Amino acid sequence: MRREKRCLALLLVLILSLQLLAVFADGGHAPKRVIHLVYDDSGSMIRANGEQVDRWCQAKYAMEVFAAMLGENDTMNIYYMSAFEGNGSQPTIRMAGKDGAQANVAKIHDTVTKAGNTPFASVTAAYQDLTRTDADERWLVVLTDGEFQGVDSISTYFSNVPPSINVMFLSMGPDAPDAA
């Protein structure tokens, strides 16, 4: 749990630093950012080895923090993994920084998920959608606690992502895979 908190804190500092640097480098104009966040809403985020765990709470809080930090020119699309168990291909939540932190956080806070499985199709869809966006910065963020279904090697997949797309893989829980 400490590792997740440290990673989240580091990510927040990194994002804030990048935002400030970009604003000053652009003469005071904030860059346009598009963030596609994949959220593991599988059953193991709620229950592991017959006991309740708070991984879902950690991940949901992280998403709320990201939503609160969106700048005026930022958009964030959240892809819930459970939505991709059938033929799903669209983000579950779409938000714009111009809508304000309170409205964006409420969108996440008020959403209830079904605690399904971990299909890698959610990551693939988020990445493919991100490649079709026009933005100064593009981010693919993945919050998960376990092995995906439908992919042999997470590290191989992420090694093929071009440098124009920033990837942040946040492992939730002690048994979570590492993308590195």
WOSUL-V269480 format. One record per backbone hydrogen bond with DSSP energy under -0.5 kcal/mol. CO is the residue of the C=O (numbers start at 0). NH is the residue of the N-H. E is the energy in kcal/mol with one decimal. If there is no record, write none. Layout:
# WOSUL-V269480
co->CO nh->NH e->E
co->CO nh->NH e->E
This chain:
# WOSUL-V269480
co->0 nh->4 e->-2.1
co->1 nh->5 e->-2.6
co->2 nh->6 e->-2.6
co->3 nh->7 e->-2.7
co->4 nh->8 e->-2.6
co->5 nh->9 e->-2.7
co->6 nh->10 e->-2.5
co->7 nh->11 e->-2.5
co->8 nh->12 e->-2.4
co->9 nh->13 e->-2.6
co->10 nh->14 e->-2.8
co->11 nh->15 e->-2.6
co->12 nh->16 e->-2.6
co->13 nh->17 e->-2.6
co->14 nh->18 e->-2.4
co->15 nh->19 e->-2.5
co->16 nh->20 e->-2.7
co->17 nh->21 e->-2.5
co->18 nh->22 e->-2.2
co->19 nh->23 e->-2.3
co->20 nh->24 e->-2.5
co->21 nh->25 e->-1.5
co->22 nh->27 e->-3.1
co->23 nh->26 e->-1.3
co->25 nh->28 e->-0.7
co->27 nh->29 e->-0.6
co->30 nh->32 e->-0.6
co->31 nh->135 e->-1.5
co->31 nh->136 e->-1.9
co->32 nh->74 e->-2.0
co->33 nh->138 e->-2.6
co->34 nh->36 e->-0.6
co->34 nh->76 e->-2.8
co->35 nh->37 e->-0.5
co->35 nh->140 e->-2.6
co->36 nh->38 e->-0.6
co->36 nh->78 e->-3.3
co->37 nh->39 e->-0.5
co->37 nh->142 e->-3.0
co->38 nh->40 e->-1.0
co->38 nh->80 e->-2.4
co->40 nh->115 e->-0.6
co->41 nh->44 e->-1.6
co->42 nh->45 e->-1.6
co->42 nh->46 e->-2.8
co->44 nh->55 e->-2.2
co->45 nh->52 e->-3.0
co->47 nh->50 e->-1.9
co->50 nh->47 e->-3.0
co->53 nh->57 e->-2.2
co->54 nh->58 e->-2.6
co->55 nh->59 e->-2.8
co->56 nh->60 e->-2.5
co->57 nh->61 e->-2.1
co->58 nh->62 e->-2.3
co->59 nh->63 e->-2.2
co->60 nh->64 e->-2.3
co->61 nh->65 e->-2.5
co->62 nh->66 e->-2.5
co->63 nh->67 e->-2.2
co->64 nh->68 e->-1.5
co->66 nh->69 e->-0.9
co->70 nh->73 e->-1.8
co->71 nh->97 e->-0.6
co->73 nh->96 e->-3.3
co->74 nh->34 e->-2.5
co->75 nh->94 e->-2.1
co->76 nh->36 e->-2.9
co->76 nh->78 e->-0.5
co->77 nh->79 e->-0.7
co->77 nh->91 e->-2.1
co->77 nh->92 e->-1.7
co->78 nh->38 e->-2.4
co->79 nh->82 e->-1.4
co->80 nh->83 e->-2.3
co->81 nh->84 e->-1.2
co->92 nh->77 e->-2.9
co->94 nh->75 e->-2.4
co->95 nh->98 e->-1.9
co->96 nh->99 e->-1.8
co->99 nh->103 e->-2.1
co->100 nh->104 e->-2.9
co->101 nh->105 e->-1.9
co->102 nh->106 e->-1.6
co->103 nh->107 e->-1.3
co->104 nh->108 e->-3.0
co->105 nh->109 e->-2.6
co->107 nh->110 e->-1.3
co->115 nh->42 e->-1.9
co->117 nh->148 e->-2.7
co->118 nh->121 e->-1.5
co->119 nh->122 e->-0.7
co->119 nh->123 e->-2.3
co->120 nh->124 e->-2.6
co->121 nh->125 e->-2.2
co->122 nh->126 e->-2.6
co->123 nh->127 e->-2.9
co->124 nh->128 e->-2.7
co->125 nh->129 e->-1.9
co->126 nh->130 e->-2.0
co->127 nh->131 e->-0.7
co->128 nh->131 e->-0.8
co->129 nh->132 e->-1.6
co->132 nh->134 e->-0.6
co->136 nh->33 e->-2.2
co->137 nh->165 e->-3.0
co->138 nh->35 e->-2.9
co->138 nh->140 e->-0.5
co->139 nh->167 e->-2.8
co->140 nh->37 e->-3.4
co->141 nh->143 e->-0.6
co->141 nh->169 e->-3.2
co->142 nh->39 e->-2.2
co->143 nh->171 e->-3.5
co->148 nh->119 e->-3.4
co->152 nh->156 e->-1.9
co->153 nh->157 e->-2.5
co->154 nh->158 e->-1.6
co->155 nh->159 e->-0.7
co->156 nh->159 e->-1.1
co->157 nh->160 e->-1.2
co->161 nh->164 e->-2.0
co->163 nh->137 e->-0.5
co->163 nh->165 e->-0.5
co->165 nh->139 e->-3.1
co->167 nh->141 e->-2.6
co->167 nh->169 e->-0.7
co->168 nh->170 e->-0.7
co->169 nh->143 e->-1.7
co->170 nh->172 e->-0.6
co->172 nh->175 e->-1.1
